[in-house]
Amino acid sequence: MDPLTDSSARPEPTPPEYVLHLFITGATPNSTRAVRNIKALCEEHLKGRYELLIVDMYQQPELAQQEDLIGVPTLIKRSPGLVRRLVGDLSDRERVLRALGIEPPADGTARHE
């Protein structure tokens, strides 16, 4: 059998360790800040280990209704571990890291936007 055409010879893609859903409302300042903050944090601390789904409530209201959200922007950590929700622009990096189960840097270099 040709290894190039044999699908069993290809390694399966590794599922992301962190599954995050960010609910926003269009291009408002808070939504834009939340997107920028979570993308930067993920690239810095979770590079290659995360899946980030950004849901605009104006474009996909049915997804937002399923979540029973109390405010936006809202970040929902689906995995690993318990589901966690954070409301706000995610500028408190230490708080976001703790919610994701990542220990903030001990030297206090966590940046705030």
Biopython code that builds the backbone (N, CA, C, O; Angstrom):
import numpy as np
from Bio.PDB.StructureBuilder import StructureBuilder

atoms = [
    (1, "MET", "N", (0.844, -1.180, 0.000)),
    (1, "MET", "CA", (0.000, 0.000, 0.000)),
    (1, "MET", "C", (0.891, 1.245, 0.000)),
    (1, "MET", "O", (1.924, 1.274, 0.668)),
    (2, "ASP", "N", (0.490, 2.258, -0.743)),
    (2, "ASP", "CA", (1.259, 3.501, -0.857)),
    (2, "ASP", "C", (1.063, 4.345, 0.399)),
    (2, "ASP", "O", (-0.069, 4.710, 0.713)),
    (3, "PRO", "N", (2.154, 4.670, 1.139)),
    (3, "PRO", "CA", (1.998, 5.443, 2.377)),
    (3, "PRO", "C", (1.434, 6.840, 2.142)),
    (3, "PRO", "O", (0.899, 7.448, 3.070)),
    (4, "LEU", "N", (1.544, 7.365, 0.913)),
    (4, "LEU", "CA", (1.001, 8.693, 0.643)),
    (4, "LEU", "C", (-0.514, 8.685, 0.513)),
    (4, "LEU", "O", (-1.157, 9.705, 0.762)),
    (5, "THR", "N", (-1.089, 7.564, 0.131)),
    (5, "THR", "CA", (-2.543, 7.494, -0.026)),
    (5, "THR", "C", (-3.213, 6.737, 1.111)),
    (5, "THR", "O", (-4.438, 6.768, 1.230)),
    (6, "ASP", "N", (-2.451, 6.072, 1.931)),
    (6, "ASP", "CA", (-2.999, 5.311, 3.054)),
    (6, "ASP", "C", (-3.304, 6.268, 4.205)),
    (6, "ASP", "O", (-2.390, 6.814, 4.823)),
    (7, "SER", "N", (-4.588, 6.469, 4.489)),
    (7, "SER", "CA", (-4.971, 7.431, 5.536)),
    (7, "SER", "C", (-4.540, 6.970, 6.921)),
    (7, "SER", "O", (-4.397, 7.800, 7.818)),
    (8, "SER", "N", (-4.329, 5.678, 7.124)),
    (8, "SER", "CA", (-3.908, 5.208, 8.441)),
    (8, "SER", "C", (-2.444, 5.556, 8.720)),
    (8, "SER", "O", (-2.011, 5.516, 9.872)),
    (9, "ALA", "N", (-1.668, 5.902, 7.666)),
    (9, "ALA", "CA", (-0.269, 6.252, 7.857)),
    (9, "ALA", "C", (-0.111, 7.684, 8.352)),
    (9, "ALA", "O", (0.933, 8.034, 8.902)),
    (10, "ARG", "N", (-1.121, 8.509, 8.166)),
    (10, "ARG", "CA", (-1.040, 9.906, 8.609)),
    (10, "ARG", "C", (-1.410, 10.011, 10.078)),
    (10, "ARG", "O", (-2.399, 9.428, 10.523)),
    (11, "PRO", "N", (-0.609, 10.758, 10.828)),
    (11, "PRO", "CA", (-0.979, 10.926, 12.239)),
    (11, "PRO", "C", (-2.257, 11.754, 12.357)),
    (11, "PRO", "O", (-2.483, 12.699, 11.601)),
    (12, "GLU", "N", (-3.067, 11.377, 13.310)),
    (12, "GLU", "CA", (-4.294, 12.135, 13.562)),
    (12, "GLU", "C", (-3.925, 13.477, 14.159)),
    (12, "GLU", "O", (-3.018, 13.554, 14.988)),
    (13, "PRO", "N", (-4.622, 14.557, 13.747)),
    (13, "PRO", "CA", (-4.331, 15.849, 14.372)),
    (13, "PRO", "C", (-4.669, 15.793, 15.860)),
    (13, "PRO", "O", (-5.675, 15.208, 16.260)),
    (14, "THR", "N", (-3.824, 16.401, 16.656)),
    (14, "THR", "CA", (-4.044, 16.427, 18.092)),
    (14, "THR", "C", (-5.158, 17.428, 18.404)),
    (14, "THR", "O", (-5.096, 18.574, 17.959)),
    (15, "PRO", "N", (-6.167, 17.013, 19.157)),
    (15, "PRO", "CA", (-7.232, 17.972, 19.496)),
    (15, "PRO", "C", (-6.671, 19.074, 20.390)),
    (15, "PRO", "O", (-5.728, 18.849, 21.149)),
    (16, "PRO", "N", (-7.255, 20.263, 20.296)),
    (16, "PRO", "CA", (-6.747, 21.356, 21.129)),
    (16, "PRO", "C", (-6.958, 21.060, 22.605)),
    (16, "PRO", "O", (-7.971, 20.482, 22.998)),
    (17, "GLU", "N", (-5.999, 21.461, 23.403)),
    (17, "GLU", "CA", (-6.090, 21.266, 24.849)),
    (17, "GLU", "C", (-7.107, 22.232, 25.452)),
    (17, "GLU", "O", (-7.854, 21.874, 26.362)),
    (18, "TYR", "N", (-7.125, 23.463, 24.933)),
    (18, "TYR", "CA", (-8.033, 24.494, 25.424)),
    (18, "TYR", "C", (-9.064, 24.814, 24.357)),
    (18, "TYR", "O", (-8.712, 25.107, 23.215)),
    (19, "VAL", "N", (-10.335, 24.758, 24.729)),
    (19, "VAL", "CA", (-11.420, 25.123, 23.825)),
    (19, "VAL", "C", (-12.117, 26.329, 24.435)),
    (19, "VAL", "O", (-12.708, 26.249, 25.512)),
    (20, "LEU", "N", (-12.035, 27.455, 23.719)),
    (20, "LEU", "CA", (-12.547, 28.732, 24.216)),
    (20, "LEU", "C", (-13.551, 29.313, 23.241)),
    (20, "LEU", "O", (-13.348, 29.279, 22.027)),
    (21, "HIS", "N", (-14.643, 29.850, 23.784)),
    (21, "HIS", "CA", (-15.646, 30.538, 22.978)),
    (21, "HIS", "C", (-15.784, 31.956, 23.514)),
    (21, "HIS", "O", (-16.027, 32.160, 24.703)),
    (22, "LEU", "N", (-15.628, 32.928, 22.632)),
    (22, "LEU", "CA", (-15.759, 34.330, 23.009)),
    (22, "LEU", "C", (-16.978, 34.909, 22.317)),
    (22, "LEU", "O", (-17.060, 34.926, 21.089)),
    (23, "PHE", "N", (-17.926, 35.384, 23.117)),
    (23, "PHE", "CA", (-19.146, 35.994, 22.592)),
    (23, "PHE", "C", (-18.996, 37.507, 22.634)),
    (23, "PHE", "O", (-18.707, 38.085, 23.681)),
    (24, "ILE", "N", (-19.197, 38.144, 21.479)),
    (24, "ILE", "CA", (-19.044, 39.594, 21.365)),
    (24, "ILE", "C", (-20.279, 40.199, 20.696)),
    (24, "ILE", "O", (-21.138, 39.483, 20.182)),
    (25, "THR", "N", (-20.349, 41.529, 20.714)),
    (25, "THR", "CA", (-21.435, 42.240, 20.034)),
    (25, "THR", "C", (-20.835, 43.187, 19.010)),
    (25, "THR", "O", (-20.584, 44.355, 19.307)),
    (26, "GLY", "N", (-20.605, 42.687, 17.814)),
    (26, "GLY", "CA", (-20.091, 43.515, 16.732)),
    (26, "GLY", "C", (-18.696, 44.047, 17.022)),
    (26, "GLY", "O", (-17.880, 43.399, 17.678)),
    (27, "ALA", "N", (-18.448, 45.266, 16.504)),
    (27, "ALA", "CA", (-17.118, 45.874, 16.626)),
    (27, "ALA", "C", (-17.100, 46.972, 17.679)),
    (27, "ALA", "O", (-16.443, 47.997, 17.500)),
    (28, "THR", "N", (-17.817, 46.761, 18.777)),
    (28, "THR", "CA", (-17.802, 47.739, 19.863)),
    (28, "THR", "C", (-16.405, 47.789, 20.476)),
    (28, "THR", "O", (-15.642, 46.832, 20.344)),
    (29, "PRO", "N", (-16.058, 48.895, 21.147)),
    (29, "PRO", "CA", (-14.723, 48.975, 21.763)),
    (29, "PRO", "C", (-14.433, 47.816, 22.722)),
    (29, "PRO", "O", (-13.338, 47.256, 22.688)),
    (30, "ASN", "N", (-15.389, 47.452, 23.571)),
    (30, "ASN", "CA", (-15.161, 46.343, 24.510)),
    (30, "ASN", "C", (-14.970, 45.019, 23.784)),
    (30, "ASN", "O", (-14.111, 44.221, 24.157)),
    (31, "SER", "N", (-15.767, 44.786, 22.749)),
    (31, "SER", "CA", (-15.631, 43.538, 21.989)),
    (31, "SER", "C", (-14.291, 43.478, 21.284)),
    (31, "SER", "O", (-13.624, 42.443, 21.305)),
    (32, "THR", "N", (-13.892, 44.567, 20.664)),
    (32, "THR", "CA", (-12.617, 44.619, 19.962)),
    (32, "THR", "C", (-11.462, 44.391, 20.924)),
    (32, "THR", "O", (-10.519, 43.664, 20.609)),
    (33, "ARG", "N", (-11.534, 45.013, 22.101)),
    (33, "ARG", "CA", (-10.497, 44.835, 23.126)),
    (33, "ARG", "C", (-10.445, 43.387, 23.600)),
    (33, "ARG", "O", (-9.364, 42.820, 23.764)),
    (34, "ALA", "N", (-11.620, 42.787, 23.820)),
    (34, "ALA", "CA", (-11.668, 41.399, 24.289)),
    (34, "ALA", "C", (-11.035, 40.455, 23.276)),
    (34, "ALA", "O", (-10.288, 39.551, 23.652)),
    (35, "VAL", "N", (-11.329, 40.658, 21.997)),
    (35, "VAL", "CA", (-10.751, 39.806, 20.950)),
    (35, "VAL", "C", (-9.232, 39.970, 20.940)),
    (35, "VAL", "O", (-8.498, 38.982, 20.916)),
    (36, "ARG", "N", (-8.768, 41.201, 20.958)),
    (36, "ARG", "CA", (-7.328, 41.474, 20.937)),
    (36, "ARG", "C", (-6.646, 40.856, 22.168)),
    (36, "ARG", "O", (-5.594, 40.228, 22.051)),
    (37, "ASN", "N", (-7.258, 41.043, 23.348)),
    (37, "ASN", "CA", (-6.656, 40.540, 24.583)),
    (37, "ASN", "C", (-6.578, 39.020, 24.614)),
    (37, "ASN", "O", (-5.538, 38.467, 24.974)),
    (38, "ILE", "N", (-7.665, 38.326, 24.240)),
    (38, "ILE", "CA", (-7.648, 36.861, 24.335)),
    (38, "ILE", "C", (-6.732, 36.258, 23.268)),
    (38, "ILE", "O", (-6.072, 35.251, 23.524)),
    (39, "LYS", "N", (-6.685, 36.857, 22.084)),
    (39, "LYS", "CA", (-5.770, 36.339, 21.056)),
    (39, "LYS", "C", (-4.321, 36.480, 21.505)),
    (39, "LYS", "O", (-3.529, 35.552, 21.337)),
    (40, "ALA", "N", (-3.966, 37.628, 22.072)),
    (40, "ALA", "CA", (-2.592, 37.844, 22.535)),
    (40, "ALA", "C", (-2.249, 36.878, 23.663)),
    (40, "ALA", "O", (-1.164, 36.297, 23.672)),
    (41, "LEU", "N", (-3.154, 36.704, 24.603)),
    (41, "LEU", "CA", (-2.920, 35.813, 25.734)),
    (41, "LEU", "C", (-2.754, 34.371, 25.256)),
    (41, "LEU", "O", (-1.861, 33.660, 25.717)),
    (42, "CYS", "N", (-3.614, 33.941, 24.333)),
    (42, "CYS", "CA", (-3.528, 32.570, 23.825)),
    (42, "CYS", "C", (-2.223, 32.334, 23.076)),
    (42, "CYS", "O", (-1.592, 31.290, 23.243)),
    (43, "GLU", "N", (-1.817, 33.283, 22.262)),
    (43, "GLU", "CA", (-0.566, 33.123, 21.520)),
    (43, "GLU", "C", (0.638, 33.111, 22.453)),
    (43, "GLU", "O", (1.628, 32.428, 22.189)),
    (44, "GLU", "N", (0.552, 33.862, 23.534)),
    (44, "GLU", "CA", (1.657, 33.930, 24.476)),
    (44, "GLU", "C", (1.753, 32.698, 25.370)),
    (44, "GLU", "O", (2.851, 32.213, 25.642)),
    (45, "HIS", "N", (0.609, 32.189, 25.827)),
    (45, "HIS", "CA", (0.608, 31.118, 26.836)),
    (45, "HIS", "C", (0.111, 29.758, 26.328)),
    (45, "HIS", "O", (0.394, 28.735, 26.951)),
    (46, "LEU", "N", (-0.621, 29.728, 25.215)),
    (46, "LEU", "CA", (-1.242, 28.471, 24.773)),
    (46, "LEU", "C", (-0.938, 28.139, 23.320)),
    (46, "LEU", "O", (-1.649, 27.333, 22.718)),
    (47, "LYS", "N", (0.074, 28.723, 22.753)),
    (47, "LYS", "CA", (0.362, 28.573, 21.327)),
    (47, "LYS", "C", (0.329, 27.107, 20.896)),
    (47, "LYS", "O", (1.033, 26.264, 21.451)),
    (48, "GLY", "N", (-0.508, 26.825, 19.889)),
    (48, "GLY", "CA", (-0.622, 25.472, 19.354)),
    (48, "GLY", "C", (-1.481, 24.536, 20.182)),
    (48, "GLY", "O", (-1.656, 23.372, 19.819)),
    (49, "ARG", "N", (-2.022, 25.030, 21.295)),
    (49, "ARG", "CA", (-2.790, 24.150, 22.190)),
    (49, "ARG", "C", (-4.218, 24.632, 22.400)),
    (49, "ARG", "O", (-4.884, 24.176, 23.329)),
    (50, "TYR", "N", (-4.706, 25.543, 21.561)),
    (50, "TYR", "CA", (-6.034, 26.087, 21.806)),
    (50, "TYR", "C", (-6.859, 26.208, 20.527)),
    (50, "TYR", "O", (-6.335, 26.268, 19.415)),
    (51, "GLU", "N", (-8.162, 26.241, 20.740)),
    (51, "GLU", "CA", (-9.119, 26.535, 19.680)),
    (51, "GLU", "C", (-9.967, 27.687, 20.203)),
    (51, "GLU", "O", (-10.570, 27.581, 21.271)),
    (52, "LEU", "N", (-10.014, 28.777, 19.461)),
    (52, "LEU", "CA", (-10.772, 29.948, 19.864)),
    (52, "LEU", "C", (-11.870, 30.201, 18.849)),
    (52, "LEU", "O", (-11.599, 30.453, 17.675)),
    (53, "LEU", "N", (-13.104, 30.133, 19.304)),
    (53, "LEU", "CA", (-14.257, 30.428, 18.459)),
    (53, "LEU", "C", (-14.807, 31.777, 18.896)),
    (53, "LEU", "O", (-15.166, 31.960, 20.059)),
    (54, "ILE", "N", (-14.872, 32.721, 17.964)),
    (54, "ILE", "CA", (-15.424, 34.035, 18.259)),
    (54, "ILE", "C", (-16.807, 34.110, 17.647)),
    (54, "ILE", "O", (-16.976, 33.939, 16.440)),
    (55, "VAL", "N", (-17.809, 34.369, 18.501)),
    (55, "VAL", "CA", (-19.198, 34.397, 18.075)),
    (55, "VAL", "C", (-19.732, 35.817, 18.219)),
    (55, "VAL", "O", (-19.796, 36.357, 19.323)),
    (56, "ASP", "N", (-20.112, 36.412, 17.097)),
    (56, "ASP", "CA", (-20.747, 37.729, 17.121)),
    (56, "ASP", "C", (-22.244, 37.502, 17.328)),
    (56, "ASP", "O", (-22.911, 36.900, 16.486)),
    (57, "MET", "N", (-22.755, 37.983, 18.441)),
    (57, "MET", "CA", (-24.162, 37.748, 18.786)),
    (57, "MET", "C", (-25.116, 38.359, 17.767)),
    (57, "MET", "O", (-26.243, 37.886, 17.622)),
    (58, "TYR", "N", (-24.689, 39.392, 17.066)),
    (58, "TYR", "CA", (-25.536, 39.991, 16.036)),
    (58, "TYR", "C", (-25.657, 39.077, 14.826)),
    (58, "TYR", "O", (-26.698, 39.053, 14.169)),
    (59, "GLN", "N", (-24.598, 38.320, 14.525)),
    (59, "GLN", "CA", (-24.604, 37.443, 13.361)),
    (59, "GLN", "C", (-25.098, 36.037, 13.680)),
    (59, "GLN", "O", (-25.615, 35.347, 12.801)),
    (60, "GLN", "N", (-24.945, 35.609, 14.927)),
    (60, "GLN", "CA", (-25.356, 34.256, 15.323)),
    (60, "GLN", "C", (-26.119, 34.296, 16.645)),
    (60, "GLN", "O", (-25.658, 33.723, 17.633)),
    (61, "PRO", "N", (-27.263, 34.953, 16.683)),
    (61, "PRO", "CA", (-27.989, 35.102, 17.957)),
    (61, "PRO", "C", (-28.439, 33.775, 18.568)),
    (61, "PRO", "O", (-28.596, 33.677, 19.785)),
    (62, "GLU", "N", (-28.645, 32.757, 17.734)),
    (62, "GLU", "CA", (-29.095, 31.463, 18.265)),
    (62, "GLU", "C", (-28.030, 30.825, 19.147)),
    (62, "GLU", "O", (-28.359, 30.177, 20.140)),
    (63, "LEU", "N", (-26.750, 31.000, 18.795)),
    (63, "LEU", "CA", (-25.679, 30.450, 19.635)),
    (63, "LEU", "C", (-25.612, 31.161, 20.978)),
    (63, "LEU", "O", (-25.390, 30.529, 22.010)),
    (64, "ALA", "N", (-25.801, 32.459, 20.963)),
    (64, "ALA", "CA", (-25.781, 33.229, 22.205)),
    (64, "ALA", "C", (-26.966, 32.852, 23.096)),
    (64, "ALA", "O", (-26.816, 32.767, 24.315)),
    (65, "GLN", "N", (-28.130, 32.628, 22.508)),
    (65, "GLN", "CA", (-29.316, 32.252, 23.297)),
    (65, "GLN", "C", (-29.102, 30.923, 24.005)),
    (65, "GLN", "O", (-29.573, 30.734, 25.126)),
    (66, "GLN", "N", (-28.399, 30.005, 23.362)),
    (66, "GLN", "CA", (-28.134, 28.698, 23.976)),
    (66, "GLN", "C", (-27.268, 28.821, 25.217)),
    (66, "GLN", "O", (-27.314, 27.960, 26.095)),
    (67, "GLU", "N", (-26.487, 29.873, 25.296)),
    (67, "GLU", "CA", (-25.541, 30.028, 26.398)),
    (67, "GLU", "C", (-26.112, 30.759, 27.599)),
    (67, "GLU", "O", (-25.499, 30.755, 28.667)),
    (68, "ASP", "N", (-27.257, 31.379, 27.452)),
    (68, "ASP", "CA", (-27.883, 32.092, 28.570)),
    (68, "ASP", "C", (-26.907, 33.114, 29.173)),
    (68, "ASP", "O", (-26.644, 33.102, 30.376)),
    (69, "LEU", "N", (-26.381, 33.992, 28.319)),
    (69, "LEU", "CA", (-25.365, 34.960, 28.727)),
    (69, "LEU", "C", (-25.967, 36.097, 29.548)),
    (69, "LEU", "O", (-27.102, 36.510, 29.309)),
    (70, "ILE", "N", (-25.203, 36.600, 30.514)),
    (70, "ILE", "CA", (-25.678, 37.714, 31.333)),
    (70, "ILE", "C", (-25.033, 39.036, 30.921)),
    (70, "ILE", "O", (-25.479, 40.102, 31.347)),
    (71, "GLY", "N", (-23.998, 38.975, 30.105)),
    (71, "GLY", "CA", (-23.315, 40.176, 29.635)),
    (71, "GLY", "C", (-22.332, 39.811, 28.544)),
    (71, "GLY", "O", (-21.990, 38.642, 28.367)),
    (72, "VAL", "N", (-21.883, 40.809, 27.820)),
    (72, "VAL", "CA", (-20.887, 40.582, 26.773)),
    (72, "VAL", "C", (-19.865, 41.700, 26.816)),
    (72, "VAL", "O", (-20.184, 42.810, 27.243)),
    (73, "PRO", "N", (-18.670, 41.438, 26.392)),
    (73, "PRO", "CA", (-18.155, 40.164, 25.906)),
    (73, "PRO", "C", (-18.052, 39.123, 27.025)),
    (73, "PRO", "O", (-17.796, 39.451, 28.184)),
    (74, "THR", "N", (-18.257, 37.862, 26.643)),
    (74, "THR", "CA", (-18.137, 36.743, 27.576)),
    (74, "THR", "C", (-17.233, 35.681, 26.977)),
    (74, "THR", "O", (-17.437, 35.244, 25.844)),
    (75, "LEU", "N", (-16.231, 35.269, 27.747)),
    (75, "LEU", "CA", (-15.368, 34.171, 27.349)),
    (75, "LEU", "C", (-15.819, 32.935, 28.109)),
    (75, "LEU", "O", (-15.958, 32.963, 29.332)),
    (76, "ILE", "N", (-16.046, 31.853, 27.380)),
    (76, "ILE", "CA", (-16.405, 30.578, 28.008)),
    (76, "ILE", "C", (-15.281, 29.588, 27.724)),
    (76, "ILE", "O", (-14.958, 29.309, 26.570)),
    (77, "LYS", "N", (-14.693, 29.065, 28.794)),
    (77, "LYS", "CA", (-13.671, 28.017, 28.669)),
    (77, "LYS", "C", (-14.404, 26.685, 28.753)),
    (77, "LYS", "O", (-14.929, 26.322, 29.807)),
    (78, "ARG", "N", (-14.439, 25.963, 27.648)),
    (78, "ARG", "CA", (-15.121, 24.659, 27.591)),
    (78, "ARG", "C", (-14.247, 23.551, 28.176)),
    (78, "ARG", "O", (-14.739, 22.673, 28.884)),
    (79, "SER", "N", (-12.975, 23.598, 27.882)),
    (79, "SER", "CA", (-12.052, 22.594, 28.398)),
    (79, "SER", "C", (-10.670, 23.204, 28.401)),
    (79, "SER", "O", (-10.410, 24.136, 27.641)),
    (80, "PRO", "N", (-9.783, 22.708, 29.228)),
    (80, "PRO", "CA", (-9.905, 21.540, 30.100)),
    (80, "PRO", "C", (-10.627, 21.885, 31.406)),
    (80, "PRO", "O", (-10.824, 23.048, 31.757)),
    (81, "GLY", "N", (-11.001, 20.835, 32.091)),
    (81, "GLY", "CA", (-11.608, 21.012, 33.415)),
    (81, "GLY", "C", (-13.021, 21.568, 33.362)),
    (81, "GLY", "O", (-13.743, 21.426, 32.374)),
    (82, "LEU", "N", (-13.381, 22.203, 34.461)),
    (82, "LEU", "CA", (-14.723, 22.756, 34.582)),
    (82, "LEU", "C", (-14.933, 23.913, 33.620)),
    (82, "LEU", "O", (-13.996, 24.643, 33.296)),
    (83, "VAL", "N", (-16.172, 24.073, 33.166)),
    (83, "VAL", "CA", (-16.517, 25.208, 32.319)),
    (83, "VAL", "C", (-16.449, 26.472, 33.164)),
    (83, "VAL", "O", (-17.009, 26.532, 34.259)),
    (84, "ARG", "N", (-15.754, 27.485, 32.641)),
    (84, "ARG", "CA", (-15.627, 28.764, 33.342)),
    (84, "ARG", "C", (-16.107, 29.868, 32.423)),
    (84, "ARG", "O", (-15.956, 29.774, 31.205)),
    (85, "ARG", "N", (-16.691, 30.926, 33.002)),
    (85, "ARG", "CA", (-17.157, 32.082, 32.239)),
    (85, "ARG", "C", (-16.515, 33.343, 32.797)),
    (85, "ARG", "O", (-16.425, 33.526, 34.011)),
    (86, "LEU", "N", (-16.074, 34.204, 31.896)),
    (86, "LEU", "CA", (-15.527, 35.502, 32.269)),
    (86, "LEU", "C", (-16.242, 36.568, 31.451)),
    (86, "LEU", "O", (-16.330, 36.463, 30.228)),
    (87, "VAL", "N", (-16.745, 37.579, 32.117)),
    (87, "VAL", "CA", (-17.430, 38.674, 31.434)),
    (87, "VAL", "C", (-16.537, 39.905, 31.482)),
    (87, "VAL", "O", (-15.981, 40.238, 32.528)),
    (88, "GLY", "N", (-16.403, 40.578, 30.346)),
    (88, "GLY", "CA", (-15.621, 41.807, 30.291)),
    (88, "GLY", "C", (-14.659, 41.793, 29.120)),
    (88, "GLY", "O", (-14.696, 40.894, 28.280)),
    (89, "ASP", "N", (-13.791, 42.802, 29.072)),
    (89, "ASP", "CA", (-12.889, 42.933, 27.929)),
    (89, "ASP", "C", (-11.601, 42.125, 28.082)),
    (89, "ASP", "O", (-10.709, 42.220, 27.239)),
    (90, "LEU", "N", (-11.497, 41.334, 29.147)),
    (90, "LEU", "CA", (-10.381, 40.412, 29.374)),
    (90, "LEU", "C", (-9.043, 41.133, 29.526)),
    (90, "LEU", "O", (-7.994, 40.568, 29.217)),
    (91, "SER", "N", (-9.077, 42.366, 29.997)),
    (91, "SER", "CA", (-7.845, 43.131, 30.156)),
    (91, "SER", "C", (-7.097, 42.782, 31.443)),
    (91, "SER", "O", (-5.908, 43.083, 31.559)),
    (92, "ASP", "N", (-7.766, 42.156, 32.407)),
    (92, "ASP", "CA", (-7.099, 41.715, 33.630)),
    (92, "ASP", "C", (-6.460, 40.353, 33.344)),
    (92, "ASP", "O", (-7.053, 39.306, 33.601)),
    (93, "ARG", "N", (-5.254, 40.392, 32.814)),
    (93, "ARG", "CA", (-4.597, 39.172, 32.339)),
    (93, "ARG", "C", (-4.424, 38.125, 33.434)),
    (93, "ARG", "O", (-4.609, 36.935, 33.179)),
    (94, "GLU", "N", (-4.073, 38.546, 34.650)),
    (94, "GLU", "CA", (-3.893, 37.584, 35.741)),
    (94, "GLU", "C", (-5.201, 36.846, 36.028)),
    (94, "GLU", "O", (-5.197, 35.634, 36.239)),
    (95, "ARG", "N", (-6.297, 37.561, 36.037)),
    (95, "ARG", "CA", (-7.610, 36.944, 36.283)),
    (95, "ARG", "C", (-7.964, 35.959, 35.172)),
    (95, "ARG", "O", (-8.467, 34.868, 35.443)),
    (96, "VAL", "N", (-7.702, 36.341, 33.926)),
    (96, "VAL", "CA", (-7.993, 35.459, 32.795)),
    (96, "VAL", "C", (-7.117, 34.214, 32.864)),
    (96, "VAL", "O", (-7.606, 33.102, 32.665)),
    (97, "LEU", "N", (-5.835, 34.390, 33.144)),
    (97, "LEU", "CA", (-4.939, 33.237, 33.253)),
    (97, "LEU", "C", (-5.399, 32.278, 34.342)),
    (97, "LEU", "O", (-5.413, 31.064, 34.139)),
    (98, "ARG", "N", (-5.774, 32.820, 35.501)),
    (98, "ARG", "CA", (-6.265, 31.960, 36.590)),
    (98, "ARG", "C", (-7.527, 31.216, 36.166)),
    (98, "ARG", "O", (-7.675, 30.034, 36.476)),
    (99, "ALA", "N", (-8.430, 31.881, 35.468)),
    (99, "ALA", "CA", (-9.665, 31.233, 35.017)),
    (99, "ALA", "C", (-9.369, 30.111, 34.025)),
    (99, "ALA", "O", (-10.111, 29.132, 33.947)),
    (100, "LEU", "N", (-8.292, 30.256, 33.274)),
    (100, "LEU", "CA", (-7.899, 29.223, 32.317)),
    (100, "LEU", "C", (-7.077, 28.118, 32.970)),
    (100, "LEU", "O", (-6.754, 27.114, 32.335)),
    (101, "GLY", "N", (-6.743, 28.311, 34.245)),
    (101, "GLY", "CA", (-5.953, 27.307, 34.952)),
    (101, "GLY", "C", (-4.466, 27.435, 34.692)),
    (101, "GLY", "O", (-3.719, 26.467, 34.832)),
    (102, "ILE", "N", (-4.031, 28.642, 34.308)),
    (102, "ILE", "CA", (-2.623, 28.904, 34.049)),
    (102, "ILE", "C", (-2.114, 29.805, 35.160)),
    (102, "ILE", "O", (-2.726, 30.826, 35.476)),
    (103, "GLU", "N", (-1.009, 29.427, 35.738)),
    (103, "GLU", "CA", (-0.438, 30.225, 36.821)),
    (103, "GLU", "C", (0.163, 31.501, 36.240)),
    (103, "GLU", "O", (1.035, 31.427, 35.375)),
    (104, "PRO", "N", (-0.291, 32.685, 36.704)),
    (104, "PRO", "CA", (0.298, 33.936, 36.207)),
    (104, "PRO", "C", (1.781, 33.996, 36.556)),
    (104, "PRO", "O", (2.211, 33.388, 37.537)),
    (105, "PRO", "N", (2.567, 34.724, 35.763)),
    (105, "PRO", "CA", (4.003, 34.844, 36.060)),
    (105, "PRO", "C", (4.228, 35.366, 37.475)),
    (105, "PRO", "O", (3.560, 36.304, 37.910)),
    (106, "ALA", "N", (5.161, 34.761, 38.183)),
    (106, "ALA", "CA", (5.426, 35.140, 39.573)),
    (106, "ALA", "C", (6.113, 36.490, 39.680)),
    (106, "ALA", "O", (6.071, 37.127, 40.733)),
    (107, "ASP", "N", (6.748, 36.933, 38.592)),
    (107, "ASP", "CA", (7.466, 38.204, 38.666)),
    (107, "ASP", "C", (6.582, 39.420, 38.434)),
    (107, "ASP", "O", (7.066, 40.551, 38.391)),
    (108, "GLY", "N", (5.264, 39.177, 38.282)),
    (108, "GLY", "CA", (4.328, 40.288, 38.133)),
    (108, "GLY", "C", (4.390, 40.968, 36.787)),
    (108, "GLY", "O", (4.030, 42.139, 36.671)),
    (109, "THR", "N", (4.842, 40.254, 35.755)),
    (109, "THR", "CA", (4.962, 40.876, 34.435)),
    (109, "THR", "C", (3.691, 40.759, 33.603)),
    (109, "THR", "O", (3.691, 41.146, 32.434)),
    (110, "ALA", "N", (2.619, 40.243, 34.166)),
    (110, "ALA", "CA", (1.372, 40.166, 33.412)),
    (110, "ALA", "C", (0.924, 41.577, 33.055)),
    (110, "ALA", "O", (0.698, 42.414, 33.929)),
    (111, "ARG", "N", (0.800, 41.820, 31.768)),
    (111, "ARG", "CA", (0.466, 43.151, 31.261)),
    (111, "ARG", "C", (-1.022, 43.407, 31.336)),
    (111, "ARG", "O", (-1.819, 42.477, 31.213)),
    (112, "HIS", "N", (-1.401, 44.639, 31.533)),
    (112, "HIS", "CA", (-2.806, 45.049, 31.505)),
    (112, "HIS", "C", (-2.989, 45.999, 30.346)),
    (112, "HIS", "O", (-2.170, 46.894, 30.135)),
    (113, "GLU", "N", (-4.078, 45.811, 29.578)),
    (113, "GLU", "CA", (-4.383, 46.705, 28.443)),
    (113, "GLU", "C", (-5.417, 47.712, 28.858)),
    (113, "GLU", "O", (-5.814, 48.556, 28.054)),
]
sb = StructureBuilder()
sb.init_structure("model")
sb.init_model(0)
sb.init_chain("A")
sb.init_seg("    ")
for serial, (resi, resn, name, xyz) in enumerate(atoms, 1):
    if name == "N":
        sb.init_residue(resn, " ", resi, " ")
    sb.init_atom(name, np.array(xyz, "f"), 0.0, 1.0, " ", f" {name:<3s}", serial, name[0])
structure = sb.get_structure()
